[in-house]
Amino acid sequence: MDSLRVLSPAKVNLRLDVLYERDDGYHELRTIMQRIDLCDELEVSVGGEEIDVSSQGEDIPQGTGNMAYHAARSILEKFRIDIGVRIFIRKKIPVASGLGGGSSNAAATLMALNRLLELGLTRRGLMRMGTRLGADVPFFVYGGSALAGGIGDRLEAIELPSPIWMVLVNPGIKVSTAWAYKNLNTGLTKKINNISILPPMAGISDVANFLYNDLEIVTIERYPEIQKIKNGLIDRGALGALMSGSGPTVFGIFPDKEVAERAFHQLKLASPEYTLFLSSSLDNEDQGGVNGSNGS
C-alpha cells in the first residue's frame, strides 16, 4: 500500500465556554464538540523526496502553510523516515469557518500515514502528536462527540442523540480567531453558563436548549449578520441556532431530516450569497478519518 483516500470531517461546537485566560496566553475552555458528515477528502501517498500539499481553490493554504504539511513532517521527523509524502485535499469545508477543517486535515494525515507507513501508533499516541499541531487536532483523532477541557485538548466521550440534523450557513465573513479571543471580556461572561455537570441530553430538544458560545457575543457585536442568520434558521423551524467556534459559520439544529431539508432549500433561495450545507452528526462508532480506500 502506498496511497490512501481518507475522509476528514468538520465539527461544530455545541457549547463553548471560555473560562479564563491562562498564564501561557491561551484560554481555558469547556466545550462540546461534535463531528458532522460535511467532509473534505484527502489523497495521501508516500514516495519521492518532498512533502507536497495541494488543493483546489485559491484561498486554500498550500505547501508549508497547510496544517496537513506540518502533520506529515511531524510523523517523518519523529520516526526519522526519509521519504516524500504527497497530499491532495478536495475541500468542501470552508476555510476559516469555525468548523475545524485545517485541524481535521492534520488529524486525517496523521492517521493515514500511521497506516501507510505501518507505524503502529495508538490513538492516544496520535492524539499526543496532534496536540503539538493544534488544539482541535486531538479531537478529530478521538472521534465522535466529546466534552473538551484545557485549550480543547483534554477529551471525554459523551453520548448525544443521533442523528442530529443541521443546516449550516457560512456568510463568507473572515473572522480571526485571535481577534475574537482578544476582544472577549472573560470577566463579563456569564459564569452560570459554564459547564460543571452536563444535564441529561436524551433528545434533540435537550441539545438545542444547551447551545451556547461565549465567542458569539464578540462576533455578533462586530458582525450583526450572524444574529440575522440565527433568526432565519429559527424562523424556519430550528430548535436552536449557534455560531460554531469563532465563526462565522452558524448552524441550526432541527427536529428531523424533513424539517432540515425544507429549511435548507428555503434559505438557499432567500440567501443565494451564502454557502449552505445540509448535514448530520457522526456517531462515536464512525471514525471518519481512519476509514478510507487503498490506492495503487
N, C-alpha and C positions, 0 to 999 in steps of 0.2 A: 504494500500500500504506500503510495507516495502523494496522494491527494485526497481531500475530504471536503464535502459540502456540508455546512452546518447552519442551523437557524440561530439567529441572535435576536431574542425577543426584547421588546420595550417593557417599561414598567410605569406604573402610576403610584404616587404617594397618596394613599387613602387617608393618611393622617401625617402631619408634620409639625411637631412641637420643638421650637428652638429654646433650650433650657437656659443656657448661659454661654458666654464667651470664655474659652479655656485659656490657660497661660500660654499655650503654644500658638494662639491666634485662630485656631479652629473653633467651631461651635459644637457644644454638646447637644445631641439630638435625641429625640424619641420619635420614631417614625414607623408607620406600617407601609410596607412596600408589597406590591402585587404585580407579578409578571402578566403580560397580556399577549394575545396572539397576533399583534402587529409586529412583524419580524423583518429584520434585514437577513440577507443570505450571504454567507461567506464561502468562498472557494479558497481553501488553504492547501498549498502544495510545498514540498521540500525538494531542494535541488539547486544547483548553481552556487553562486558565491555571495550574493547580496540579499538583504531584506528589501522586498519591494511591495509596497501597499498602494493599491489604486482603486478607484471607484468612478462611477459615472457622476456627472454633476460638477459644476464649477465651485460651489460653496462647500464642498466636502473636503476636509483636510487630507492631503496626500502625503505619502512618504513619512518622514520623521514627525510631521505634525499630527499624525493619527495615533490614537491610543493603541490600536492593534499592532502598530510597528513596535512600540515600547514593550508590549506583551511578548511579541516574538523575540525581541532582543533579550528580555529578561530570562526567557527559557534557555536560549542558546548560551548566554553567559553563565548561568547557574550550572549547567551541565557541561560547559566547555566543549560545545559541539560546533565544529567548523563546517557549516553548511548554509546554503541560502534558503530563504523562505519567500514564497510569493503569496500574497493575499489580495484577492479581488472582492470588493464589497458591493453587493447590489442593495442600494439604500431604499428603504421605504420609511424608516423612522426619520422624521425631520431633524435636521441638525440644530443643536442648541434649543431644544424644545421642552426641556424638563422631563423627558421620557427615558433618559439614560442610554441613548443609542451608542455613544462612544464607549461607555463603561461595559455595555453588553458586548460590543465587538471585541473589546480586550479580553473579556472572560471567555468568549467563544474561541478566540485564538489560543488562549492557554489550554483549553480543553481539547481543541483539535490537535495541537502539537503534542500534547501528552499522549494521545492515541497514535498519531503518525510516527512519532519517534520512540514509541513503546517505553516511556519513561517510568510508568508505574506510580505516578504521583496520586495520592489520595485526594478526595475532595477537600479535606482540611488543608493539605499541603498546597493545593491550588488556590484556596482562599487566602492563605498566608502570602503567597506571591501576589495575589490580586490586591491586597491591602496596600502594597507599595506602589501600585499603579493608580489607584483612585478609590475613594471611599465607597462607591457603589459597586465596584467590581466583585468583591466577595459575595454580595447578594446574588448576582447573576450566576455565580458558580453554585451557590447554595440552592437556588431554585424555589419555585412555589411562592407561598405567602410568608412574610416574616415580619416580626417586630424587631426593629434595629435600634441599637443604642450607640453611644460613643459618637464618632463622626459619621455613623451609619454602618460601621464595620462589625459591631457585636450583634449577632443574629440569633433569633429564637423563632422556631417554626410555630405558626399559628394556623388554626383551621378557620376558614371562611366559607360561606355558602358558595356553591359552584354549579353552573357558571354565573358570573356577574357580567351582564350585558351593558356595554358602554357606547356612547358616541363621543369621540374626541374631536375637538375643534382647535386648530392652530391658526392664529391670525397673522402669522408671519412677522410678528414684532420680535426684535432682538433684545433679549433681557440678559444682562450679565449676572451670573450667579454671585460673583464677588460684590457687585453693586448692591444686590438685594440684601446680602448679609450685612454689608457695611452700613446700610441705611435702616436696618431693623433695630429698634429700641427695645432690647430684651427686658428692660425694666418696666415696659408698658404692656408686655404680653400677658395674656390672661392665664395666670398660673393655675387657675381652677381647671383649665382645659388640658393641662399637661397630663400625660398618661401616667397613672400609677398602677391601677388594676384594670385590665381590659374587661369591659362588660360583655355579657353573652351576645354573640352575633350569629344567631341561628338562621336569620332570614335576611333578604336583600335590604329591607327597610331598616334593619338594625345597622347595617354597614353604612347606608346613606345618612342615617342620623348621627353617625360618628365622624363624618368628614370634617376635617379642619386643617388649616395650613397657616402658620404664623407668617410666612413669607408673602402670602396673598395680600396682607394688609399693606405692605410696602408697594407691591407691584400695582395693585388697583389704584393706589393714590396717584401714581405716575401715568398709568395706562388704564383709564376708566373703561376702555373697551372690554377688558377682562370681565368686569361686572355685567356688561351688556350681554356677553356670550353666556355667562352663567344664567342670567334671567331668561335668555332664549331657550336654553336647554330645559329649565324648569317649566316654562310655558308650554313646552311640547311633551311633557309627561315624565321628565326626570324626577326621581325621588330625592335626588340631591346632586349638586354640581360643585366642582372644586378645581382650582388651578393645581397642576402637578408640579412638585418641586419648586424651582424658582421661576417656572413658567417658560414661555407664555401659554402652553397648551392647557386647555380646560377640558375636563371630562364630565359627562353626566352619567349617573347610574340609573338604569331603567328596570322596571319590574320584570320584563321579559323581552325576548328577542323581537317579537312583533312590534311592540311599542318603540323599541330602539330603532328598528328599521324604518318605521314611519317617520320618526323624528329626524333620522339621518337624511332621508330624501327631502323632507320639508326644509331643513336647514341648508342643504346643498342648493336648493332653488332660491332661498331667501338670501344667502350669503355666498355667492359664487367666488368671491375673492378669498375666501378662507380655504384651508386644507382640512378635509374632514375624513374621519375613519370610523367605521363600524367595527367594534372589537369586543372580545370577551376574555375573561380571565383564564389563565393556565393554572391547572391544579398542581399539587405538590408532586404527583407522580410523573408529570410530563417535564422532563429535564431540559427540553428545548435545545440549548446549545450543544449538548453532548450527543444528540441524535442527528444523524446525517447519513449521506450515502458515499460510498467509496468511489474514487475516481479511477484512473488507469493504474 
